[in-house]
């Protein structure tokens, strides 16, 4: 659980703290802030202290509008990936917002510029790759994102069952593939012998 820090009467970028709002599902403090543009928003403590979020999103919207004019890539898939990333974190009307912005997930201020996003992430390896957060509870920022396939992303979901194989913690589905066994073999041990996922995997590592 994150340590609660009193941020009352402090300013971060364009955001001025009004008061403490609540805590997110991980126990981190959320703060009601007022942006210089006049809009109010609720922001996580760590996002403020680390400089990840320093406006209500108006800076990003401005950059987005400018990007459509300056970078000439507004019709390309990578631009849509970037735009959708921002929308699901900042637009409450966007499908999926509850799993992103609604959980306190934000886009770092640097990445509200499409050009800087491209500079940090580079071009997608191919069309089957999309942006993935390494820590599924973390934000969209350079040290927490990668290009990944749908299969890799499925294994990185926060509700995955994790097991240890050769000292490395991986998703159960990945362990099954690495050990060259069938998923039902693990399932049988878990249902018939009441093994945990780790105990079932251990049976195939002897």
C-alpha positions as CSV (number, residue, x, y, z in Angstrom):
1,X,0.0,0.0,0.0
2,X,1.3,3.4,-0.9
3,X,2.2,5.8,1.9
4,X,-0.3,8.6,2.1
5,X,1.4,12.0,1.7
6,X,-0.4,15.3,2.4
7,X,-0.4,17.2,-0.9
8,X,-3.0,19.8,0.2
9,X,-2.4,23.4,-1.1
10,X,0.3,22.3,-3.6
11,X,0.7,22.8,-7.3
12,X,2.0,20.4,-9.9
13,X,2.4,21.8,-13.4
14,X,-1.0,23.2,-14.3
15,X,-2.8,21.3,-11.5
16,X,-3.6,22.9,-8.1
17,X,-4.6,20.5,-5.3
18,X,-8.1,21.3,-3.9
19,X,-8.5,18.4,-1.4
20,X,-8.1,14.7,-0.9
21,X,-10.8,12.8,-2.8
22,X,-10.4,9.1,-1.9
23,X,-8.1,6.1,-2.4
24,X,-7.9,3.9,-5.4
25,X,-8.2,0.1,-5.3
26,X,-4.6,-0.3,-4.3
27,X,-4.9,2.1,-1.4
28,X,-3.2,5.0,-3.0
29,X,-4.5,8.5,-2.3
30,X,-6.5,10.3,-5.0
31,X,-6.6,14.1,-5.1
32,X,-9.2,16.5,-6.5
33,X,-7.3,19.0,-8.7
34,X,-8.1,22.1,-10.6
35,X,-6.3,22.7,-13.9
36,X,-5.3,26.2,-15.1
37,X,-7.9,25.7,-17.9
38,X,-10.6,25.6,-15.2
39,X,-11.5,21.8,-15.4
40,X,-11.4,19.7,-12.2
41,X,-10.1,16.1,-12.2
42,X,-9.1,13.4,-9.7
43,X,-5.4,12.3,-9.9
44,X,-3.3,9.7,-8.1
45,X,-0.7,10.9,-5.6
46,X,2.2,9.1,-7.5
47,X,1.1,10.6,-10.8
48,X,1.4,14.1,-9.3
49,X,4.7,13.5,-7.4
50,X,6.4,11.8,-10.4
51,X,5.3,14.4,-12.9
52,X,3.3,11.8,-14.9
53,X,0.2,14.0,-14.9
54,X,0.5,17.8,-14.7
55,X,-2.7,18.9,-16.4
56,X,-6.3,17.7,-16.7
57,X,-5.5,16.4,-20.2
58,X,-5.9,19.7,-22.0
59,X,-2.2,19.7,-22.9
60,X,-2.6,16.3,-24.5
61,X,-5.7,17.4,-26.4
62,X,-3.8,20.5,-27.7
63,X,-0.8,18.3,-28.7
64,X,-3.2,15.9,-30.4
65,X,-4.8,18.6,-32.4
66,X,-1.4,20.0,-33.4
67,X,-0.1,16.6,-34.2
68,X,-2.9,16.0,-36.8
69,X,-1.5,19.0,-38.6
70,X,2.2,18.6,-38.2
71,X,3.2,14.9,-38.2
72,X,1.2,13.7,-41.3
73,X,0.5,10.3,-39.7
74,X,-3.1,10.8,-38.5
75,X,-4.4,8.1,-40.9
76,X,-1.9,5.5,-39.8
77,X,-2.6,2.7,-37.3
78,X,0.1,3.8,-34.9
79,X,-1.6,7.2,-34.5
80,X,-4.8,5.5,-33.7
81,X,-3.0,3.3,-31.1
82,X,-1.7,6.5,-29.5
83,X,-5.0,8.3,-29.6
84,X,-7.0,5.4,-28.2
85,X,-4.4,5.1,-25.4
86,X,-5.1,8.7,-24.3
87,X,-8.9,8.4,-24.8
88,X,-9.3,5.3,-22.5
89,X,-7.3,7.0,-19.8
90,X,-8.9,10.5,-20.0
91,X,-12.3,10.3,-21.7
92,X,-15.0,8.9,-19.4
93,X,-17.3,8.3,-22.3
94,X,-14.8,6.0,-24.0
95,X,-15.5,2.2,-23.9
96,X,-13.1,0.6,-21.4
97,X,-12.4,3.9,-19.5
98,X,-13.4,2.1,-16.2
99,X,-10.5,-0.3,-16.7
100,X,-8.0,2.4,-17.4
101,X,-8.7,6.0,-16.3
102,X,-11.3,4.7,-13.9
103,X,-8.7,2.7,-12.1
104,X,-6.3,5.6,-12.0
105,X,-4.2,4.6,-15.0
106,X,-2.8,7.6,-16.8
107,X,-0.6,8.6,-19.7
108,X,2.6,10.4,-18.8
109,X,2.7,14.1,-19.8
110,X,5.6,13.4,-22.2
111,X,3.5,10.9,-24.2
112,X,0.7,13.4,-24.8
113,X,2.9,14.5,-27.6
114,X,2.6,12.0,-30.5
115,X,6.1,12.8,-31.7
116,X,7.7,12.0,-28.3
117,X,5.6,8.8,-28.1
118,X,7.0,7.7,-31.4
119,X,10.5,8.7,-30.4
120,X,10.3,6.6,-27.2
121,X,8.4,3.6,-28.5
122,X,9.7,3.4,-32.1
123,X,7.7,1.9,-34.9
124,X,5.6,-1.1,-34.4
125,X,7.4,-4.3,-35.5
126,X,4.3,-5.3,-37.5
127,X,0.5,-4.8,-37.5
128,X,0.0,-7.7,-35.0
129,X,1.7,-5.7,-32.3
130,X,0.1,-3.1,-30.1
131,X,1.1,-1.2,-26.9
132,X,1.3,-3.2,-23.7
133,X,2.0,-2.1,-20.1
134,X,4.6,-4.4,-18.5
135,X,3.0,-3.7,-15.1
136,X,-0.7,-3.9,-15.8
137,X,-1.4,-1.7,-12.8
138,X,1.1,0.9,-13.9
139,X,0.8,3.9,-16.2
140,X,1.6,4.5,-19.9
141,X,5.1,5.7,-19.7
142,X,8.5,4.9,-21.3
143,X,9.8,2.4,-18.7
144,X,6.5,0.5,-18.5
145,X,5.5,0.0,-22.1
146,X,6.5,-2.3,-25.0
147,X,5.1,-3.5,-28.3
148,X,3.5,-6.9,-27.8
149,X,1.4,-9.4,-29.6
150,X,-2.2,-10.2,-28.5
151,X,-0.9,-13.5,-27.1
152,X,1.8,-11.8,-25.0
153,X,-0.7,-9.3,-23.7
154,X,-3.2,-12.0,-22.7
155,X,-0.4,-13.5,-20.6
156,X,0.3,-10.2,-19.0
157,X,-3.3,-9.6,-17.7
158,X,-3.6,-8.7,-14.0
159,X,-5.9,-11.7,-13.4
160,X,-3.5,-14.3,-14.7
161,X,-2.4,-17.2,-12.6
162,X,1.3,-17.0,-12.1
163,X,3.7,-19.9,-11.3
164,X,7.4,-20.2,-10.9
165,X,9.5,-22.1,-13.5
166,X,13.2,-22.3,-13.1
167,X,13.2,-19.4,-10.7
168,X,11.2,-17.1,-13.1
169,X,7.6,-16.1,-12.4
170,X,5.4,-16.5,-15.5
171,X,1.8,-17.0,-16.5
172,X,0.4,-20.5,-16.2
173,X,-0.4,-20.6,-20.0
174,X,3.2,-19.7,-20.7
175,X,4.5,-22.4,-18.3
176,X,2.3,-25.1,-20.0
177,X,3.8,-24.1,-23.4
178,X,7.4,-24.0,-22.1
179,X,7.1,-27.5,-20.5
180,X,5.6,-29.0,-23.6
181,X,2.5,-30.3,-21.9
182,X,-1.3,-30.0,-22.4
183,X,-3.4,-27.6,-20.5
184,X,-5.9,-30.3,-19.5
185,X,-3.0,-32.2,-17.8
186,X,-2.6,-29.3,-15.4
187,X,-6.4,-29.0,-15.0
188,X,-6.8,-32.7,-14.1
189,X,-4.3,-32.4,-11.3
190,X,-5.9,-29.2,-10.0
191,X,-9.4,-30.6,-10.1
192,X,-8.9,-34.3,-9.2
193,X,-6.0,-34.0,-6.7
194,X,-6.8,-30.5,-5.6
195,X,-3.3,-29.3,-6.5
196,X,-2.6,-25.6,-6.7
197,X,-1.4,-24.4,-10.0
198,X,2.2,-24.3,-8.8
199,X,2.0,-27.9,-7.4
200,X,0.6,-29.1,-10.7
201,X,3.4,-27.5,-12.7
202,X,6.0,-28.9,-10.3
203,X,4.8,-32.4,-11.3
204,X,6.2,-31.9,-14.8
205,X,9.5,-30.3,-13.7
206,X,11.0,-33.4,-12.1
